[in-house]
């Protein structure tokens, strides 16, 4: 019987119902797997991932992009070869997960993909001394994500983000961003900047339509509207991935970039608090293996 490691956040597991975790373990047994459950606690997780585990077919991360970010950072800093990662989408928006699955998800289908060895090599973004699998950034969407309570997200899902954003939209103002690329520095006033490895963030599927998880490039999206009312008219384009040619948006790709900004402005990496400015971005090409479906 092959072994699987499953990492999950106990409070989040309770919010989704204990029957879900039990069902996953039961389905795994029927498919010929034995699961080792690992709680999302730093010391416990590091110890479990550092141990030699022959016969482990995959590491399953039960949660959203934030929990996946914890696991990715732990694995890379261990500098130890690991089995492929698989995602059980128990998060709010599951932005990264949506890029490694096609069609309808099921737990049984996940186990079948693990058994058949369906994996893909995926880039990992780096910002200062931290790593991200999907997106890093600051500004409007980041502020909304940080201000939305966990209880509200658990009860309402993505709707919680939209409600929080609508409530605070009139108070948002642009901020200065200093970009250093190709040996030149420029100042831009923005409401939002995103440095993306994948295509989507915050439930918006095509914010970076040219992005690929294995192209060795980062996709940078800047929202430059001078007035908050401009964001309202831009929002429908963002939702449909039709914003790239809009003059209020700047979109480009880079292998690395330096970004400066206000010292008191929060940043975010995969839904978790990020490092303070200035930010130095680079990419680790095809650094991790993920199970795809």
N, C-alpha and C positions, 0 to 999 in steps of 0.2 A: 504493500500500500504506500503510494507516494505521499509526501508531506507537503503541506502548505502552511505558511505563516500568515496570519491575519491580524493586521494592526487596526485598532479602532479606538475611538474616544468614548469611554464609558458613559459620560453624561449625554452625548449625542446618541449613543446606542439606546439609552432609555427613552429618549424623545421619539425615536423611530419605532419603539416597541421591542421588548425583548424577544418576541416571537420571530423577528427578522433574523437576528443573529442565530437563534436556534434553528431556523429553517435553513440558513446557509450551511451550518455544520451538518445538518441531516442530509441535505442534498449532496454535499461534498462526500460523505460516507457512501452514499448510493453510487457516486461516480468513481469511487475507488481512491479517495483522498482522505488523509487524516489532517485535521487542522490544529495548529498551535495558536491559541489566541493571545495576542500581546497588547496590553493596554497602552494608550498614548501617554506614557510617562517617560521623560527623557532618559533617566538612568536605566529603566527596565528595557526600553526600546533599543538603546545603544548596546546593552549587554546581549540582547537576543539577536541583533543583527550582526554583532561582532563574532558570535560563535560559529564555528564550522558546522554546517548542517548538510552533510551529504544526503542526497535524495530529496531535497527541497525543490519542488517544481516551480514555485512562484511565491512572491510576497504580495498578498492582497491588501490594499489600503481601502478600508471602509470609511468613506467620508467624502468631503469636497476638496477643493483646491488647497485650502489652508492646511488640512491634515496631510495631504500629499506633499506639500511644501516641507513640512517637518521631516517626513521620511526621506525625501530627496536630499535635504541638507545633511541628515545623519549619515546616509549611505555614502555620499561623495566625500565627506570629511573622514570617514573610516578608511577610505582608499583601499577597499577590499572588494573583490569581485563578488557580485550578488546575483541571485536568480532574477529573472525578469519580474517587473512590477505589473500588477493588475489592479484595476480600479473597480470598486463596488460603489456605485454612485449614491451615497447617502448625504451629499451636501446640499446647499441651497441652489446654486446655479450649475455646478458640475461642468464648468467651461472646458477644462482640459479633457475630461472623459468623453465629451461629445465629439472630440476629434480622433479618438481611437476606436470608435464603434460606428458601425453602419447598420441601419435598420433597428428593429426592436430589440431591446436588451432583456436578457433573462439570466438568472444565476446559472441555470443549466448550460446555457450557451457560453457563459464565461468559462465554466469548467471544461467544456468541450474544446474551447480555444486553447486553454492551458495544455490539455492532453495532446492536442495536435501540434503544439509548438508554434503557434501563430504569433510571431513577435516582430517588432520593428524597432530600429535604432532611432532614438529621439535626442535632439539637441537639448542642452540645459543652458539657461541664461545665468550670467554671473553679474552681481552688482556689489561693488566693494568686496567684502569677504562673505557675502551671502549668495545663495543660489535660488533660482526660480524656474519653474517648469512651464508656466503659462504667461504671466504678465507681471510687470512692475510699473509703478507710476505714482502720480500725485495729482491732486485737484478734485474736481467735482465728484466723479464716481468713487474715488478713494474716500473722500470725506463722508459720503453717504454710507459706504460700507462700514466705516468705523463707528458711525453714530447710530446705526440700526441695531437695536437690542437683539441678543441671541434668542430671547423668548419670542419676539415678534417674528424673527426669521423662521423659527421652528413651527410657528402656527400658520404663517402666511406665505412662506417661501419667497419667491422673487417679488411678489406683490409688496412685501415689506420694504424692499429697496425703493420701489417706485413711489410709495407713500412718503417715505423719508425724504427723497429727492424733491418731490413736489412741495413739501412743507417748507423746505429750506432754500429753494431755488432763488427767491428774490434777494436773499442776503449774500449770494456768491459774487465775488469780484475777481477779475483776472489778476494774475501774478506774473512777475518777471521770471523768465527762464533763460539761462545762458548755455548755449549749445557750442561745443567745440568738436568740429568734425573737419576732416581733410585739412588740418592745420590752421583752420580759421575759426574765430569765435563770433557768435552773433547773439543778440538779445531779442527775445520774442515775448510778447504778452500773451498768456494762455489761460484758459479756464481748466484745462486738463492736458496732461501728457501721459502717454502709455508707451512702454517699451515691451513689445510682445514677441513671444516665441510661437504662440498659436494664433488662430484667427479671431477668437472671440473672448469677450470678458464681460462680466456683469450681466450675463444672459443675452448679450448682443452677439449674434453668431458670426458676423462678418465685419468686425471693426478693422481687421487687417486682411483684406481679401487675397493679397498676394502671399501671405505667410504660409510656410511649410515647416513642419516639425523637424525636418532633417536637411534643411538647405544651408546650414551653417551661418545663417543671417538672423538679425533681429529686425523687427518691423516697428518703426516709430510713428506714432499717431499724435498730432498736436491739434487741439481745438483752439482756434485763435479769435473767435468771435469777440468783438469789443463790448457788446452789450448782452446782458443776461437774456433779453428778449430774443436775441438771435439764436440762443441755444434751443428755444422752444421750436422755432421753425426748422432747425437743423435736426431735431430729434428723430423725425420720421425717416430722414435719409440714413441716419446712423442705424436705425432698426432694420433697414432693408439693405444695408451695405452699399448704398448709392451716394456716399459722401466724399469719395476720393477726389472728385473734380470740383468740389465746392471750394470757393476761395477762402472760406472760414476754416478749412482743414489743410494741414500739411502732412503728407504721408511719404515716407521714404524708408529704404532698407540700409542697414550698415552692419558690419562685423563687430564694430566697437564704437562707442561714443562717450563723451564726457558731458555731464549736465550739472549745472549749478542752479541754485534757487534759494528762496528765503530759508534761513536757518530754523525758523519756528514752524515750517510747513511739514505736516506729516507725509510720509511716503508709505507705500504698500507693496508687498510682494506676495502674490497669490492669495490675497485676502488676509495676510498677516502684517503687523507693523514692520515697516522697512527701516533701513538705515537713514541717518540724516544727510542732507546735502553737504558737500558736493558728491555726486554719484558717478562712478566709473563703471561702464557697462562693457561686457564682452560675452562671447558665446563659447561653450564647450561642444564642438560638433559631435553628434551621435554618441553622446556620453552614456546614456542609459538604454536598457532594453525594456520595452513595454509589450504586454500581451494586447493584441488587437483583435477586434471582432467584426 
